[in-house]
Amino acid sequence: MEFFCYHRDRPGSAALRRKRLEEHWSFMDRYEAELIARGPTFAADGETPSGSVHIVELPDPAAARAFAFEEPGYQAGVYRDVLLRRWHNLLGRTMWGFPGGPSGGDRFLVLGLGAEPVSVGRLDVPSAGREELIAYGPLLSDDGATWLGTAMLVRAPDAETARRRLTADHHPYAHIEVHDWEFGGRRT
């Protein structure tokens, strides 16, 4: 099962985040084979961390909750909340398989929260801008039967273009948020 996990930073927690960074990376090293995508998001200034994205394949919801809530930053109080949802990898690859690679151009996390739950039917990747998608998939109910929204990582020239890529899929969204994002992982 695939899961989308977004830890949102608590305001003023940047110093605590930096202090726990090695513990965070050591924790993530244990999930290296299961990670589909990962990386930090940033505030409007482009420098202040605002959250941490992890898309991971795990055996069940209990393992996903353990992953989300045993993470060292969460345990230390770095994060104000966690969005944890079933997810489906419609691109069928990890971020490391993105043809555009980890650098060059701006990248964004775009979260679209559905206007209302919809039974899962056929789920497609939008054709417009597909080559710029790093990760794309639906946010699903715990049983995987209901669409609750969409999460994507995308390369785009700006946040508004990233937002438009999500709205091109024609799902009704009650709320869309766009965050600066970068490829994550241990800095060498």
Secondary structure, DSSP 4 states (H G I P E B T S, - for coil): -EEEEEEEEPTT-HHHHHHTHHHHHHHHHTTGGGEEEEEEEE-TTSSSEEEEEEEEE-SSHHHHHHHHHHSHHHHHT-EEEEEEEEE--TT-S-GGG-TT-SSSSEEEEEEEEEEEEEE-------STTGGGEEEEEEEE-TTS-EEEEEEEEEEESSHHHHHHHHHTT---EEEEEEEEE---S---
